[in-house]
Amino acid sequence: MQDFAAIDFETANSERSSVCSVGVVIVRDGVIVDRFYSLIQPEPNYYNYWCQRVHGLGHDDTDEAPVFPLVWAQIEPLIEGLPLVAHNKAFDESCLKAVFRCYQMDYPDYEFHCTCIASKRLLKQLPNHQLQTVAAYCGFDLRQHHHALADAEACAHIAIKLL
């Protein structure tokens, strides 16, 4: 796969619709050509301790952030016609579907691929298939794990190598 968009969401709480940040990395002809990052005002708008501990985001970061439909209006033209790739697609795809439902937006049935599944199939020698482990194996130093753009970029590097 030479053309795709790697995507990663962080959530504010256990509700999949509570996306509070998104990172998107556009790959064309096997080369990263664009990046997009935005904070998002989550829905429902509260943070639980565990999610905040993972990514460090809170109300101070997102109370003035745009709501998801405004952010997606910026992302949609960037990803038009591209398959989406995530590391643990089950999570990111379910977040995307949930937030589309939450805002009563028509979901365009995006094609999703998973670098975690691919790494389990192709890299059996790894001790685990967590994003940072697979990224390191593929030559990407993931220094800001759980920052949506850094995670999307790590996913893009993995996808370039494995898909």
C-alpha positions as CSV (number, residue, x, y, z in Angstrom):
1,M,0.0,0.0,0.0
2,Q,1.6,3.2,-1.2
3,D,-1.2,5.8,-0.5
4,F,-3.0,6.0,2.8
5,A,-3.8,8.1,5.8
6,A,-2.6,7.0,9.2
7,I,-4.9,8.2,12.0
8,D,-4.9,8.2,15.8
9,F,-7.4,9.4,18.4
10,E,-7.0,10.1,22.1
11,T,-10.2,10.0,24.2
12,A,-11.1,11.9,27.3
13,N,-13.0,9.1,29.0
14,S,-14.3,5.6,28.4
15,E,-16.9,6.8,25.9
16,R,-15.5,6.2,22.3
17,S,-17.2,9.4,21.2
18,S,-15.0,11.4,23.6
19,V,-12.2,12.1,21.2
20,C,-10.1,14.9,22.5
21,S,-7.3,14.9,19.9
22,V,-6.6,13.5,16.5
23,G,-3.5,13.1,14.4
24,V,-3.5,12.3,10.7
25,V,-0.4,11.5,8.5
26,I,-0.9,11.4,4.8
27,V,1.3,9.1,2.8
28,R,1.5,9.1,-1.0
29,D,3.8,6.9,-3.1
30,G,5.2,5.6,0.2
31,V,6.3,9.0,1.4
32,I,4.8,11.2,4.2
33,V,3.5,14.3,2.4
34,D,1.3,16.0,5.0
35,R,0.4,16.0,8.7
36,F,-2.6,17.3,10.6
37,Y,-3.2,17.6,14.4
38,S,-6.0,19.1,16.4
39,L,-7.3,19.2,19.9
40,I,-11.1,18.5,20.0
41,Q,-13.7,19.4,22.6
42,P,-14.8,15.9,23.7
43,E,-18.4,14.7,23.8
44,P,-19.2,13.9,26.6
45,N,-17.0,16.7,27.9
46,Y,-15.4,15.2,31.0
47,Y,-12.0,13.6,31.6
48,N,-11.4,10.5,33.7
49,Y,-8.2,10.0,35.6
50,W,-6.9,7.1,33.6
51,C,-7.3,8.7,30.2
52,Q,-5.8,11.9,31.5
53,R,-2.9,10.0,32.9
54,V,-2.2,8.3,29.6
55,H,-2.1,11.4,27.3
56,G,-1.9,14.3,29.7
57,L,-4.8,16.3,28.1
58,G,-7.5,18.0,30.2
59,H,-10.1,20.7,30.2
60,D,-7.4,23.4,30.1
61,D,-6.4,22.0,26.7
62,T,-9.8,21.4,25.1
63,D,-12.4,23.7,26.6
64,E,-11.7,26.2,23.8
65,A,-11.0,23.6,21.1
66,P,-13.4,23.1,18.2
67,V,-16.0,20.4,18.2
68,F,-15.5,17.2,16.1
69,P,-17.5,18.2,13.0
70,L,-15.4,21.4,12.6
71,V,-12.2,19.4,12.9
72,W,-13.4,16.6,10.5
73,A,-14.3,19.3,7.9
74,Q,-10.5,20.0,7.8
75,I,-9.5,16.3,7.7
76,E,-12.0,15.1,5.2
77,P,-10.4,16.7,2.1
78,L,-7.0,15.5,3.2
79,I,-8.0,11.8,3.3
80,E,-10.4,11.8,0.4
81,G,-10.1,8.5,-1.5
82,L,-7.5,7.1,0.8
83,P,-7.7,4.0,3.0
84,L,-7.2,4.7,6.7
85,V,-4.6,2.9,8.8
86,A,-4.4,2.7,12.6
87,H,-2.4,0.7,15.1
88,N,-5.3,-1.1,16.8
89,K,-7.9,-0.3,14.2
90,A,-10.6,-1.7,16.5
91,F,-10.1,1.3,18.8
92,D,-9.7,4.1,16.3
93,E,-12.4,2.9,13.9
94,S,-14.8,2.6,16.8
95,C,-14.0,6.1,18.0
96,L,-14.6,7.5,14.5
97,K,-17.9,5.7,14.1
98,A,-19.0,6.7,17.6
99,V,-18.2,10.4,17.2
100,F,-20.0,10.4,13.8
101,R,-23.1,8.9,15.5
102,C,-22.8,11.3,18.3
103,Y,-23.0,14.3,16.0
104,Q,-25.5,12.6,13.6
105,M,-23.1,12.7,10.7
106,D,-23.3,10.2,7.8
107,Y,-20.4,7.8,8.2
108,P,-18.8,7.2,4.7
109,D,-17.7,3.6,5.6
110,Y,-14.0,4.2,5.5
111,E,-11.7,1.4,4.5
112,F,-9.5,0.7,7.6
113,H,-6.3,-1.4,7.9
114,C,-4.5,-2.3,11.1
115,T,-0.7,-2.2,11.6
116,C,-1.1,-4.1,14.9
117,I,-2.7,-7.1,13.2
118,A,-0.1,-6.9,10.4
119,S,2.8,-6.8,12.9
120,K,1.4,-9.9,14.7
121,R,1.2,-11.7,11.4
122,L,4.6,-10.6,10.1
123,L,6.8,-9.9,13.1
124,K,6.3,-12.9,15.3
125,Q,9.8,-12.5,16.8
126,L,8.8,-9.3,18.7
127,P,8.2,-9.5,22.5
128,N,4.9,-7.6,22.0
129,H,3.1,-5.7,19.3
130,Q,2.6,-2.4,21.1
131,L,2.9,0.7,19.0
132,Q,6.3,1.8,20.5
133,T,7.8,-1.7,20.1
134,V,6.7,-2.2,16.5
135,A,7.7,1.4,15.6
136,A,11.2,0.9,17.1
137,Y,11.6,-2.3,15.1
138,C,10.6,-0.4,11.9
139,G,13.2,2.3,12.7
140,F,10.9,5.0,14.1
141,D,11.8,6.5,17.5
142,L,8.4,7.2,19.2
143,R,9.3,9.8,21.8
144,Q,5.8,11.3,22.4
145,H,3.7,8.1,22.8
146,H,0.0,8.9,23.3
147,H,0.3,12.3,21.4
148,A,-2.1,11.6,18.6
149,L,0.2,13.1,15.8
150,A,3.3,11.2,17.1
151,D,1.3,7.9,17.2
152,A,-0.2,8.5,13.8
153,E,3.3,9.2,12.4
154,A,4.6,6.0,14.1
155,C,1.7,4.1,12.5
156,A,2.5,5.6,9.1
157,H,6.2,4.4,9.3
158,I,5.0,0.9,10.3
159,A,2.5,0.8,7.5
160,I,5.1,1.9,4.9
161,K,7.3,-1.0,6.1
162,L,4.7,-3.7,6.5
163,L,1.7,-3.1,4.4
